[in-house]
Amino acid sequence: QVQLVESGGGLVQAGGSLRLSCAASRNIFSLNAMGWYRQAPGKQRDLVAHITRGGIANYADSVKGRFTISRDVAKNTVYLQMNSLKPEDTAVYFCNARSFAPMNFDYWGQGTQVTVSS
């Protein structure tokens, strides 16, 4: 098992920035990928960004050019730098970690609220 703890959410005005952190309870090299999802009230939980063990990142089209995912392997931590925030970015942001095949099991953090005001 792996525990994931998110931090860094909060209230920010449109155009502002936030940096989310996700601390994992074990070496992130033992995981196939880590990433961030978000879920607004009444809506589906959607992928925001993820980064593979090899350091390859991908992003949802809605955040490309504004968000950056990164990691600090020594700290077992993944970050999401969010710039040029928009009201539609408002959601609970969840850290995700996926184990290697054959299980491909997803672990989830408890979530951190991001609210972007107009």
LOPADO-655790 format. One record per residue: residue number from 1; residue in three letters; x, y, z of N, C-alpha, C in turn. Coordinates in steps of 0.02 Angstrom, whole numbers, plus 50000, padded with zeros to 5 digits. Layout:
+-----+-----+--------+---------+-------+---------+----------+-------+--------+---------+-------+
:   n : res : n.east : n.north :  n.up : ca.east : ca.north : ca.up : c.east : c.north :  c.up :
+-----+-----+--------+---------+-------+---------+----------+-------+--------+---------+-------+
: NUM : ala :      X :       Y :     Z :       X :        Y :     Z :      X :       Y :     Z :
...
+-----+-----+--------+---------+-------+---------+----------+-------+--------+---------+-------+
% end
This chain:
+-----+-----+--------+---------+-------+---------+----------+-------+--------+---------+-------+
:   n : res : n.east : n.north :  n.up : ca.east : ca.north : ca.up : c.east : c.north :  c.up :
+-----+-----+--------+---------+-------+---------+----------+-------+--------+---------+-------+
:   1 : gln :  50041 :   49941 : 50000 :   50000 :    50000 : 50000 :  50044 :   50062 : 50000 :
:   2 : val :  50015 :   50117 : 49977 :   50049 :    50181 : 49977 :  49999 :   50234 : 49998 :
:   3 : gln :  50023 :   50279 : 50041 :   49982 :    50335 : 50062 :  50004 :   50397 : 50024 :
:   4 : leu :  49955 :   50438 : 50005 :   49967 :    50499 : 49969 :  49935 :   50557 : 50007 :
:   5 : val :  49972 :   50610 : 50019 :   49947 :    50666 : 50056 :  49957 :   50729 : 50015 :
:   6 : glu :  49901 :   50761 : 49997 :   49904 :    50823 : 49958 :  49905 :   50884 : 50003 :
:   7 : ser :  49934 :   50937 : 49977 :   49933 :    51001 : 50011 :  49941 :   51057 : 49960 :
:   8 : gly :  49926 :   51118 : 49980 :   49938 :    51175 : 49938 :  49876 :   51206 : 49907 :
:   9 : gly :  49818 :   51175 : 49916 :   49757 :    51204 : 49890 :  49737 :   51267 : 49927 :
:  10 : gly :  49690 :   51303 : 49898 :   49666 :    51364 : 49930 :  49624 :   51405 : 49884 :
:  11 : leu :  49613 :   51467 : 49903 :   49573 :    51514 : 49866 :  49619 :   51564 : 49831 :
:  12 : val :  49608 :   51574 : 49767 :   49650 :    51619 : 49727 :  49606 :   51654 : 49676 :
:  13 : gln :  49625 :   51715 : 49659 :   49590 :    51752 : 49607 :  49609 :   51727 : 49538 :
:  14 : ala :  49564 :   51736 : 49491 :   49579 :    51719 : 49422 :  49643 :   51753 : 49399 :
:  15 : gly :  49684 :   51714 : 49364 :   49749 :    51739 : 49342 :  49805 :   51725 : 49390 :
:  16 : gly :  49789 :   51702 : 49450 :   49839 :    51688 : 49500 :  49868 :   51618 : 49493 :
:  17 : ser :  49909 :   51600 : 49543 :   49945 :    51537 : 49540 :  49941 :   51500 : 49607 :
:  18 : leu :  49945 :   51434 : 49603 :   49950 :    51391 : 49662 :  49998 :   51335 : 49645 :
:  19 : arg :  50029 :   51307 : 49696 :   50072 :    51249 : 49688 :  50048 :   51194 : 49735 :
:  20 : leu :  50027 :   51138 : 49707 :   50004 :    51081 : 49745 :  50062 :   51032 : 49755 :
:  21 : ser :  50062 :   51000 : 49812 :   50111 :    50949 : 49828 :  50077 :   50884 : 49845 :
:  22 : cys :  50108 :   50829 : 49827 :   50084 :    50762 : 49844 :  50142 :   50722 : 49871 :
:  23 : ala :  50140 :   50706 : 49935 :   50193 :    50667 : 49967 :  50172 :   50594 : 49971 :
:  24 : ala :  50214 :   50551 : 49945 :   50201 :    50479 : 49945 :  50239 :   50445 : 50002 :
:  25 : ser :  50211 :   50390 : 50026 :   50240 :    50355 : 50083 :  50295 :   50307 : 50064 :
:  26 : arg :  50310 :   50300 : 50000 :   50365 :    50257 : 49979 :  50398 :   50287 : 49918 :
:  27 : asn :  50455 :   50259 : 49899 :   50494 :    50282 : 49843 :  50452 :   50285 : 49780 :
:  28 : ile :  50448 :   50343 : 49749 :   50405 :    50350 : 49691 :  50432 :   50313 : 49630 :
:  29 : phe :  50495 :   50291 : 49632 :   50521 :    50248 : 49579 :  50490 :   50178 : 49581 :
:  30 : ser :  50458 :   50161 : 49637 :   50423 :    50098 : 49642 :  50354 :   50101 : 49610 :
:  31 : leu :  50335 :   50158 : 49584 :   50270 :    50169 : 49553 :  50278 :   50183 : 49478 :
:  32 : asn :  50230 :   50160 : 49440 :   50235 :    50168 : 49367 :  50224 :   50241 : 49346 :
:  33 : ala :  50179 :   50274 : 49381 :   50163 :    50343 : 49365 :  50129 :   50376 : 49424 :
:  34 : met :  50134 :   50442 : 49425 :   50097 :    50482 : 49474 :  50065 :   50541 : 49438 :
:  35 : gly :  50011 :   50565 : 49466 :   49978 :    50621 : 49433 :  49925 :   50654 : 49475 :
:  36 : trp :  49890 :   50698 : 49442 :   49837 :    50737 : 49473 :  49773 :   50731 : 49433 :
:  37 : tyr :  49719 :   50722 : 49469 :   49651 :    50723 : 49442 :  49612 :   50777 : 49478 :
:  38 : arg :  49557 :   50798 : 49449 :   49515 :    50847 : 49483 :  49441 :   50829 : 49471 :
:  39 : gln :  49400 :   50850 : 49519 :   49329 :    50837 : 49516 :  49291 :   50896 : 49543 :
:  40 : ala :  49250 :   50926 : 49501 :   49206 :    50980 : 49521 :  49140 :   50949 : 49545 :
:  41 : pro :  49101 :   50986 : 49585 :   49038 :    50959 : 49610 :  48993 :   50935 : 49554 :
:  42 : gly :  48968 :   50874 : 49560 :   48923 :    50846 : 49511 :  48954 :   50825 : 49446 :
:  43 : lys :  49020 :   50826 : 49442 :   49054 :    50810 : 49380 :  49102 :   50752 : 49388 :
:  44 : gln :  49124 :   50725 : 49332 :   49170 :    50669 : 49330 :  49239 :   50689 : 49355 :
:  45 : arg :  49274 :   50640 : 49384 :   49344 :    50651 : 49402 :  49386 :   50642 : 49340 :
:  46 : asp :  49423 :   50694 : 49321 :   49460 :    50696 : 49259 :  49535 :   50704 : 49271 :
:  47 : leu :  49573 :   50675 : 49226 :   49646 :    50683 : 49228 :  49665 :   50755 : 49214 :
:  48 : val :  49711 :   50781 : 49255 :   49740 :    50847 : 49244 :  49810 :   50839 : 49213 :
:  49 : ala :  49852 :   50800 : 49245 :   49920 :    50789 : 49222 :  49947 :   50726 : 49255 :
:  50 : his :  49993 :   50693 : 49222 :   50029 :    50639 : 49255 :  50100 :   50635 : 49228 :
:  51 : ile :  50143 :   50604 : 49268 :   50213 :    50596 : 49251 :  50232 :   50523 : 49263 :
:  52 : thr :  50267 :   50494 : 49214 :   50287 :    50424 : 49220 :  50350 :   50417 : 49261 :
:  53 : arg :  50367 :   50355 : 49278 :   50428 :    50342 : 49314 :  50489 :   50370 : 49276 :
:  54 : gly :  50486 :   50368 : 49210 :   50540 :    50395 : 49170 :  50540 :   50470 : 49161 :
:  55 : gly :  50491 :   50504 : 49190 :   50491 :    50577 : 49188 :  50453 :   50607 : 49130 :
:  56 : ile :  50414 :   50568 : 49094 :   50375 :    50594 : 49039 :  50308 :   50619 : 49065 :
:  57 : ala :  50291 :   50680 : 49049 :   50230 :    50711 : 49072 :  50179 :   50718 : 49017 :
:  58 : asn :  50116 :   50715 : 49035 :   50063 :    50733 : 48989 :  50009 :   50772 : 49027 :
:  59 : tyr :  49968 :   50808 : 48988 :   49921 :    50854 : 49018 :  49854 :   50851 : 48981 :
:  60 : ala :  49801 :   50867 : 49018 :   49737 :    50878 : 48986 :  49741 :   50940 : 48942 :
:  61 : asp :  49705 :   50939 : 48887 :   49706 :    50997 : 48842 :  49687 :   51062 : 48877 :
:  62 : ser :  49643 :   51058 : 48925 :   49618 :    51118 : 48958 :  49671 :   51153 : 49001 :
:  63 : val :  49726 :   51119 : 49017 :   49777 :    51149 : 49061 :  49844 :   51156 : 49027 :
:  64 : lys :  49851 :   51133 : 48966 :   49915 :    51138 : 48931 :  49937 :   51211 : 48925 :
:  65 : gly :  50000 :   51222 : 48940 :   50026 :    51290 : 48938 :  50017 :   51329 : 49001 :
:  66 : arg :  49977 :   51303 : 49047 :   49964 :    51338 : 49110 :  49988 :   51298 : 49171 :
:  67 : phe :  49983 :   51232 : 49168 :   50002 :    51190 : 49225 :  50066 :   51152 : 49208 :
:  68 : thr :  50106 :   51138 : 49259 :   50166 :    51098 : 49251 :  50172 :   51048 : 49307 :
:  69 : ile :  50181 :   50984 : 49290 :   50192 :    50933 : 49340 :  50266 :   50920 : 49345 :
:  70 : ser :  50290 :   50910 : 49406 :   50360 :    50896 : 49418 :  50367 :   50852 : 49479 :
:  71 : arg :  50428 :   50831 : 49494 :   50438 :    50786 : 49550 :  50505 :   50798 : 49583 :
:  72 : asp :  50509 :   50778 : 49646 :   50571 :    50777 : 49684 :  50577 :   50706 : 49710 :
:  73 : val :  50617 :   50665 : 49676 :   50622 :    50595 : 49693 :  50647 :   50585 : 49764 :
:  74 : ala :  50696 :   50625 : 49785 :   50724 :    50618 : 49852 :  50672 :   50630 : 49906 :
:  75 : lys :  50623 :   50672 : 49892 :   50571 :    50687 : 49940 :  50507 :   50646 : 49929 :
:  76 : asn :  50508 :   50601 : 49880 :   50449 :    50561 : 49864 :  50388 :   50605 : 49853 :
:  77 : thr :  50398 :   50659 : 49817 :   50345 :    50710 : 49810 :  50336 :   50730 : 49738 :
:  78 : val :  50274 :   50738 : 49718 :   50255 :    50763 : 49653 :  50219 :   50830 : 49662 :
:  79 : tyr :  50232 :   50876 : 49616 :   50204 :    50943 : 49620 :  50162 :   50958 : 49559 :
:  80 : leu :  50115 :   51003 : 49568 :   50078 :    51031 : 49512 :  50078 :   51107 : 49519 :
:  81 : gln :  50117 :   51139 : 49476 :   50118 :    51212 : 49473 :  50062 :   51235 : 49427 :
:  82 : met :  50017 :   51275 : 49454 :   49958 :    51298 : 49417 :  49963 :   51374 : 49409 :
:  83 : asn :  49969 :   51396 : 49348 :   49973 :    51467 : 49332 :  49912 :   51488 : 49291 :
:  84 : ser :  49901 :   51552 : 49288 :   49846 :    51580 : 49248 :  49780 :   51545 : 49263 :
:  85 : leu :  49766 :   51537 : 49327 :   49707 :    51499 : 49347 :  49643 :   51532 : 49325 :
:  86 : lys :  49595 :   51491 : 49308 :   49529 :    51512 : 49285 :  49476 :   51486 : 49332 :
:  87 : pro :  49418 :   51519 : 49335 :   49364 :    51493 : 49378 :  49346 :   51420 : 49363 :
:  88 : glu :  49350 :   51400 : 49300 :   49334 :    51331 : 49283 :  49385 :   51280 : 49308 :
:  89 : asp :  49441 :   51304 : 49336 :   49488 :    51259 : 49368 :  49466 :   51240 : 49439 :
:  90 : thr :  49415 :   51272 : 49464 :   49390 :    51258 : 49532 :  49369 :   51185 : 49537 :
:  91 : ala :  49397 :   51150 : 49586 :   49382 :    51079 : 49595 :  49421 :   51054 : 49656 :
:  92 : val :  49405 :   50993 : 49675 :   49448 :    50957 : 49722 :  49501 :   50921 : 49680 :
:  93 : tyr :  49563 :   50931 : 49697 :   49619 :    50900 : 49661 :  49645 :   50841 : 49700 :
:  94 : phe :  49649 :   50784 : 49667 :   49670 :    50721 : 49698 :  49736 :   50698 : 49669 :
:  95 : cys :  49781 :   50680 : 49713 :   49843 :    50648 : 49692 :  49829 :   50574 : 49677 :
:  96 : asn :  49862 :   50548 : 49626 :   49854 :    50479 : 49605 :  49921 :   50447 : 49595 :
:  97 : ala :  49927 :   50384 : 49614 :   49986 :    50344 : 49599 :  49964 :   50277 : 49571 :
:  98 : arg :  49998 :   50254 : 49520 :   49981 :    50190 : 49488 :  50039 :   50142 : 49494 :
:  99 : ser :  50023 :   50081 : 49515 :   50074 :    50030 : 49522 :  50089 :   49999 : 49454 :
: 100 : phe :  50143 :   49960 : 49452 :   50162 :    49926 : 49390 :  50115 :   49869 : 49373 :
: 101 : ala :  50117 :   49850 : 49310 :   50082 :    49791 : 49287 :  50106 :   49730 : 49326 :
: 102 : pro :  50064 :   49678 : 49336 :   49999 :    49670 : 49304 :  49941 :   49703 : 49343 :
: 103 : met :  49954 :   49729 : 49403 :   49899 :    49755 : 49443 :  49873 :   49821 : 49417 :
: 104 : asn :  49918 :   49867 : 49400 :   49898 :    49934 : 49378 :  49848 :   49965 : 49427 :
: 105 : phe :  49864 :   49959 : 49491 :   49818 :    49981 : 49543 :  49827 :   50056 : 49557 :
: 106 : asp :  49771 :   50090 : 49564 :   49772 :    50162 : 49577 :  49763 :   50176 : 49651 :
: 107 : tyr :  49809 :   50216 : 49678 :   49804 :    50242 : 49746 :  49784 :   50316 : 49742 :
: 108 : trp :  49747 :   50338 : 49791 :   49720 :    50406 : 49791 :  49733 :   50441 : 49857 :
: 109 : gly :  49747 :   50506 : 49853 :   49748 :    50547 : 49912 :  49678 :   50570 : 49930 :
: 110 : gln :  49673 :   50608 : 49984 :   49608 :    50631 : 50008 :  49582 :   50692 : 49971 :
: 111 : gly :  49624 :   50726 : 49935 :   49604 :    50783 : 49895 :  49618 :   50849 : 49930 :
: 112 : thr :  49629 :   50900 : 49890 :   49637 :    50968 : 49915 :  49596 :   51016 : 49872 :
: 113 : gln :  49560 :   51061 : 49905 :   49515 :    51105 : 49870 :  49552 :   51163 : 49838 :
: 114 : val :  49537 :   51175 : 49775 :   49562 :    51234 : 49739 :  49501 :   51274 : 49717 :
: 115 : thr :  49497 :   51336 : 49737 :   49442 :    51380 : 49719 :  49470 :   51442 : 49685 :
: 116 : val :  49447 :   51456 : 49625 :   49470 :    51514 : 49587 :  49411 :   51561 : 49579 :
: 117 : ser :  49418 :   51621 : 49605 :   49365 :    51670 : 49602 :  49372 :   51714 : 49540 :
: 118 : ser :  49316 :   51744 : 49519 :   49316 :    51788 : 49461 :  49342 :   51857 : 49478 :
+-----+-----+--------+---------+-------+---------+----------+-------+--------+---------+-------+
% end
